Amino acid sequence: MASISRRRAGFQAQVRRKGFPTASRLFRTLKDAQIWARQIESALDQGLILHQAEASRYTLGDILERYASEISPSHKGHRNEQICISALRRDPIAQFRMALLSSQILAQWRDRRLQNVSGSTVNRELNLISAAINVARKEWGILLVNPVPLIRRPSHNRPRTRRLEDDEERRLLAALSAAPRAINGQFSPTCTNHWIRPLVILAIETGMRQGELLNLKWIHIDLNSGLMFLPETKNGESRTVPLSTTARDLLRSLPRSIDGRIFPVSKNAVLQAFVRACRRGGINDLRFHDLRHEAISRFFERGLSVMEVASISGHKTLSMLKRYTHLSAKKLVMKLA
């Protein structure tokens, strides 16, 4: 049976049940105390609580470590998850025993993290902590409660609206091109990785994600029909992307790699080459993913419908597609004229 009493520092919630130790915790608000009490009673009803001493054996770091080894490898974005888990396990919060991990402790961690990273990053980390705790509650039977839903979430970052401006596309491609030999016999600073320029062009022509481009194989492309099949995408579904004339001509000009990949380069190599090219071209605050924004916005400017663009980009909802759409005001003026 749950009871809540008023204290100077807030509200104290207690849950008593025969055969189990009394669970008690202090909260700042009555609502938090009621939510916690309901979660404890629900966990007792479902048999999720073995004993408070059981939960005291594990730290948050222990839970995250087991989640990383047993659950995360089956996820599509497991590499990023593993990086995030490693960072969380190095944080002092990982040393807290699960029986002592409260919403107040998490709120203090949240505020501390927000001094160094964005709200979106903190929300992703909170989602990961919550997922690990829920698995432990439901499948491992060692947790009392998940405190993550009790704390206030920080605001997400504003979506980027960056598009290629003026002659930035020309300067970017020029910085990625092989430079001719100068009069003194030396070459000007340029990109030595000849795969990056066609990769950038194809990103602008198709609106594909960087990971999708790097996973492309020749067996998935039919240049005669102008179609490219993506068997695996970020949202877990396959899709077919139509190729423009520029994209088809570009693909026909590329040499074939022995491993069957169209772009046999690593993500890190693309990052470094892209950053250096932007620096050489005098282009500020441009990321490779912004090319996807550029491509999708151009699709709409060419007159494609929402459903047509969604079938190319792979977006499932209009709200997500809208985040990647930033139409040029100058071109809209021309249409109105």
C-alpha positions in Angstrom: 0.0 0.0 0.0 1.3 3.4 -0.9 1.2 6.5 1.3 2.4 10.0 0.7 3.1 12.5 3.5 4.2 16.2 3.5 7.7 17.0 4.7 9.6 20.3 4.9 11.8 19.3 1.9 8.8 18.1 -0.2 6.7 14.9 -0.2 7.7 11.5 1.1 6.3 8.5 -0.7 6.2 5.0 1.0 5.2 1.7 -0.4 4.6 -1.2 2.0 3.9 -4.8 1.0 4.1 -8.0 2.9 7.2 -10.0 2.0 9.1 -7.0 0.7 11.1 -4.2 2.4 9.5 -0.8 2.7 10.3 1.4 -0.2 10.6 5.1 0.6 11.8 8.2 -1.2 11.6 12.0 -0.9 10.4 14.1 -3.8 10.1 17.8 -4.4 6.6 17.7 -5.9 3.5 15.7 -5.1 3.1 14.6 -8.7 6.6 13.0 -8.8 5.9 11.2 -5.5 2.6 9.8 -6.9 4.3 8.6 -10.1 7.1 6.9 -8.2 4.6 5.2 -5.9 2.5 3.9 -8.8 5.6 2.6 -10.6 6.8 0.7 -7.4 3.3 -0.8 -7.0 3.2 -1.8 -10.6 6.6 -3.4 -10.4 5.6 -5.3 -7.4 2.4 -6.5 -9.1 4.4 -7.7 -12.1 7.1 -9.4 -10.0 9.8 -7.1 -11.3 11.1 -6.3 -7.8 13.1 -9.1 -6.3 14.5 -7.3 -3.3 16.0 -3.8 -2.8 19.3 -5.5 -1.9 19.3 -7.0 -5.3 19.1 -3.6 -6.9 21.9 -2.3 -4.6 24.3 -4.8 -6.1 24.3 -3.0 -9.5 25.5 0.4 -10.5 24.2 2.2 -13.5 27.5 1.5 -15.2 26.9 -2.3 -14.7 23.5 -2.0 -16.3 24.9 0.0 -19.3 27.8 -2.5 -19.7 25.4 -5.5 -19.9 23.1 -3.5 -22.2 26.1 -2.8 -24.5 27.1 -6.5 -24.7 23.6 -8.1 -24.9 21.1 -5.7 -26.4 22.9 -2.9 -28.3 24.7 -5.2 -30.9 21.3 -6.1 -32.4 20.4 -2.4 -33.0 21.0 -0.8 -36.4 22.9 2.2 -34.9 24.9 0.1 -32.4 28.2 1.8 -33.2 26.9 5.2 -32.1 25.2 3.5 -29.1 28.5 1.9 -28.1 30.3 5.3 -28.2 27.5 6.9 -26.1 27.6 4.0 -23.6 31.3 4.3 -23.2 31.1 8.0 -22.5 28.3 7.4 -20.0 30.3 4.7 -18.2 33.2 7.2 -17.7 30.8 9.7 -16.1 30.5 9.8 -12.3 26.8 9.0 -12.6 27.7 5.5 -13.7 29.0 4.8 -10.1 25.6 5.3 -8.5 23.9 2.1 -7.2 20.6 1.5 -8.9 18.7 1.5 -5.6 20.0 5.1 -5.0 19.6 6.5 -8.6 16.8 9.1 -8.3 15.3 11.7 -10.4 17.2 14.4 -8.4 20.5 12.7 -9.2 19.6 12.5 -12.9 18.5 16.1 -13.0 21.8 17.2 -11.5 23.6 15.1 -14.2 21.4 16.7 -16.9 22.2 20.2 -15.8 25.9 19.4 -15.7 25.9 17.8 -19.1 24.1 20.8 -20.6 27.1 22.9 -19.8 29.1 21.0 -22.3 26.8 19.5 -24.9 23.5 20.4 -26.6 20.0 19.5 -25.5 19.6 17.0 -28.3 22.7 15.1 -27.1 21.4 15.0 -23.5 18.0 13.7 -24.7 19.7 10.9 -26.7 21.7 9.9 -23.7 18.6 10.0 -21.5 16.8 7.8 -24.0 19.7 5.3 -23.8 19.7 5.3 -20.0 16.0 4.8 -20.0 16.1 1.9 -22.5 18.8 0.1 -20.5 16.9 0.5 -17.2 13.7 -0.7 -18.8 15.4 -3.8 -20.2 16.8 -4.5 -16.7 13.4 -4.0 -15.1 11.5 -6.2 -17.6 14.0 -8.8 -18.5 16.6 -9.0 -15.8 14.4 -8.3 -12.8 16.9 -6.2 -10.8 15.5 -2.7 -10.8 13.0 -0.8 -8.6 12.0 2.1 -10.9 13.0 4.0 -13.9 13.6 7.7 -12.8 14.1 9.1 -16.3 10.4 9.8 -17.0 10.3 11.9 -13.8 12.8 14.6 -14.9 12.3 17.5 -17.3 13.8 17.1 -20.7 15.9 19.9 -22.2 14.8 21.5 -25.5 16.0 20.0 -28.7 18.4 21.9 -31.0 16.8 24.0 -33.7 16.9 22.1 -37.0 19.6 23.3 -39.4 18.5 25.3 -42.4 21.9 25.5 -44.1 21.9 25.3 -47.9 24.5 26.0 -50.6 24.6 29.7 -51.2 25.8 31.8 -54.2 28.7 29.9 -55.8 29.5 27.6 -52.8 28.7 24.5 -54.9 31.2 25.5 -57.5 33.9 26.3 -54.9 33.3 23.1 -53.1 33.6 20.9 -56.2 36.7 22.9 -57.3 38.3 22.3 -53.9 37.6 18.6 -54.4 39.0 18.5 -58.0 42.6 17.5 -58.9 44.6 20.7 -59.3 46.7 21.3 -62.4 50.5 21.6 -62.0 51.6 25.1 -61.5 54.4 26.9 -63.5 57.0 26.0 -60.8 56.1 22.4 -61.3 54.3 22.0 -58.0 50.6 21.1 -57.4 48.3 23.5 -55.6 46.7 22.2 -52.4 43.8 20.0 -53.3 41.9 16.8 -52.4 44.0 13.7 -52.9 41.0 11.3 -52.4 39.4 11.1 -55.9 36.3 9.4 -54.5 35.0 12.4 -52.5 34.1 14.7 -55.4 31.8 12.2 -57.1 30.4 11.3 -53.7 29.4 14.9 -53.0 27.8 15.3 -56.5 25.8 12.1 -56.0 24.7 13.3 -52.6 23.3 16.5 -54.1 21.7 14.7 -57.0 20.0 12.0 -54.9 19.5 13.3 -51.4 20.9 10.1 -50.0 22.5 9.9 -46.5 26.2 9.6 -46.3 25.9 6.1 -44.8 23.7 5.0 -47.7 26.2 6.3 -50.2 29.1 4.6 -48.6 27.2 1.3 -48.5 26.3 1.4 -52.2 27.3 -1.5 -54.4 27.3 -1.9 -58.2 24.9 -4.9 -58.0 22.2 -2.5 -56.7 22.3 -0.1 -59.6 20.7 -0.4 -63.1 22.0 2.4 -65.2 19.8 1.5 -68.1 16.6 2.0 -66.2 18.1 4.7 -64.0 17.2 3.1 -60.7 19.2 2.4 -57.6 18.0 -0.1 -55.0 18.9 0.5 -51.3 18.3 -2.8 -49.4 19.1 -1.2 -46.1 18.4 2.3 -44.9 18.4 4.3 -41.6 14.7 3.7 -41.0 15.1 -0.1 -41.5 13.2 -0.2 -44.8 14.5 -0.6 -48.4 13.7 1.9 -51.1 14.4 2.6 -54.8 16.0 5.9 -55.8 15.6 7.3 -59.3 18.8 8.7 -60.9 19.1 11.9 -62.7 21.0 12.1 -66.0 23.8 13.8 -64.2 23.9 11.0 -61.6 23.9 8.3 -64.3 26.7 9.9 -66.3 28.7 10.3 -63.1 28.3 6.6 -62.2 29.3 5.5 -65.7 32.6 7.5 -65.4 33.6 5.9 -62.1 36.2 3.0 -61.9 35.1 -0.3 -60.4 36.4 -1.3 -57.0 37.3 -4.9 -56.4 35.1 -5.2 -53.3 32.0 -4.2 -55.3 31.4 -0.9 -53.5 30.9 2.2 -55.5 32.8 4.4 -53.0 35.4 2.3 -51.2 36.2 4.9 -48.6 35.6 5.2 -44.8 33.4 7.7 -43.1 36.3 9.3 -41.4 38.1 9.8 -44.7 35.0 11.6 -46.1 34.8 13.8 -43.0 38.4 14.9 -43.2 38.4 15.5 -46.9 35.1 17.4 -46.7 36.3 19.7 -43.9 39.5 20.5 -45.7 37.7 21.2 -49.0 35.4 23.6 -47.2 38.4 25.3 -45.7 40.1 25.6 -49.1 37.0 26.9 -50.7 36.3 29.5 -48.0 33.0 27.8 -47.1 31.9 28.2 -43.5 29.5 26.1 -41.4 28.7 23.4 -44.0 28.3 19.8 -43.1 28.1 16.8 -45.4 24.5 16.1 -44.2 23.5 19.6 -45.3 23.8 18.3 -48.9 20.7 16.2 -48.1 18.9 19.3 -47.2 20.0 20.9 -50.4 18.9 18.0 -52.5 15.5 17.6 -51.0 14.8 21.4 -51.2 15.8 21.3 -54.9 13.4 18.4 -55.5 10.5 20.6 -54.3 11.8 23.6 -56.3 11.7 21.4 -59.4 8.0 20.8 -58.9 8.0 17.3 -57.4 5.1 16.5 -55.1 5.4 15.7 -51.4 4.8 11.9 -52.0 7.4 11.9 -54.9 10.0 13.6 -52.7 9.2 11.3 -49.8 9.7 8.2 -52.0 13.1 9.4 -53.0 14.3 10.6 -49.6 12.8 7.7 -47.6 11.0 9.9 -45.0 8.0 8.3 -43.4 6.2 11.4 -42.1 5.6 14.8 -43.4 6.9 16.4 -40.3 10.3 14.8 -40.7 10.4 15.7 -44.4 9.6 19.3 -43.6 12.7 19.5 -41.4 14.8 18.8 -44.5 13.0 21.3 -46.7 14.2 24.9 -47.0 13.0 26.4 -50.2 14.9 29.3 -51.7 13.0 32.6 -51.3 14.5 34.0 -54.5 13.1 31.1 -56.5 9.7 31.4 -54.8 9.7 35.1 -55.9 10.3 34.0 -59.5 7.4 31.6 -59.3 5.1 34.2 -57.9 6.1 36.6 -60.7 
